[in-house]
């Protein structure tokens, strides 16, 4: 039986990963490369950007696996760190958005991470 909440959370992460890794990369790196930052700083920024892209991919894989293949109580535990990190990431976006970084509230991060956490939690 498929757990549709977990599968929906997985799809959000997968779509987010594609958007973040392709369109987000172009926008973000265009801004970074157009700045006067040092070369090493630009390279580390690129790595940091795609660490999050990898995080989204791992979210999608684990949630899809639990939702579709192995919905067993012993493996469902793997979803708790995903729920926690996504919930805390969402809270971080919102907190920073209300404390001087207003532009963060216009980005999809808080909403996608919050939605992923909520759907995964509902799927447990």
N, C-alpha and C positions, 0 to 999 in steps of 0.2 A: 504494500500500500504506500502511496506517495504522500508525504507530508507537504501540503501545498504552502503552508506558511514558510517552512524552511526553504522550499524550492523558490518561492518568491523572493526571499531574502538573498538567495544565491544569484538570482537573475539581476537584482538590483546591483549587487557587487560586480557581476560580470559586465553589465552595461556601463557601470561607473568606471571599471578598469579600462574598457575600450576607449571611453571618452577621455579619461584622465591620461591614458598612455599615448593617444594620438592627438586629438584636438587640444587638450590641455598642454601637452608637450609643446606644440607649435606656439601657442600663445605665451606660455610661461618662458620658454627658452628664447623666444623673440625678444621679450622684455629683458631677460638676463643678458643675452648676447649684445643687446643694444645699450647696455649700461657700461659704466667705467669700472666695473669690478675687476679684480685681478683674475687671471686665467684659472688659478687653482680654485678660487672661490666659485667661479662659474662651473667648473667641473664637479665640485662637491655639491653644488646646488642641483645639478642634473642627476647625480646619484641619489640625493635625498628625494627628489621628485619621483624617481622611479622605484625607490623603496616602497613608497606608498602605492604605486601601481601594482607592485608585486604583492603587497598586503591585500589589495582588493582581489587579486587573482586567487590567493590562498583562501580568502573568505569564501569566494564563489565555489571553489573545488570542495572544501570541507562541508559547507552547507548543502551542496547538491548531493554529495556522497551520503551524508546522514539522512537527507530527505528521501532519497530515491533507492539507495542500495542497502544501507546498513542501519535501518532504524532499530537499533538495539540499545537497551539501557546503558550498557557499558561504553558504547561509542558516542552516545548523546552528550557525554561529558565534554567532548571536544568542542561543543558549541558554546560552552560557558565563557571561555576566554574571548571568543569572537564577539559574543554579546557584550562583554565587559569593555573591550577595546573600542568597539563601535559606539557604545553609549558614552564612554568617557571622551572619545573624539568629538562627538556631537556636542557634549557639554563644553568642551574646550573652545570649539568654534563659537558657540553662543556667548560664553563668558568673555572671550577676547573681543567679540563683536560689540558687546555692551560696555567694554572698558577701553575704548580708544581706537579700536580697529574695525570700525563700522562696515568697511567694505567686505569683511568676511561673511557678514550676514547676507550678502548678495550672491555668494558662491553656493553651489549645491552641496558642499561637504557636510554641513550640519544636518541637512535634511535627509541626505542619502544614508549617512551613518546612523542617524536616529531611526530612520525607517528600517534599515537592516537589523538593528538591534531589537526593535519592537517586533518585527515579523519573526525573527529567530526565537525570541522569548515566547511569543504566542505559539510557536511550533513545538515547544517542549511539553 
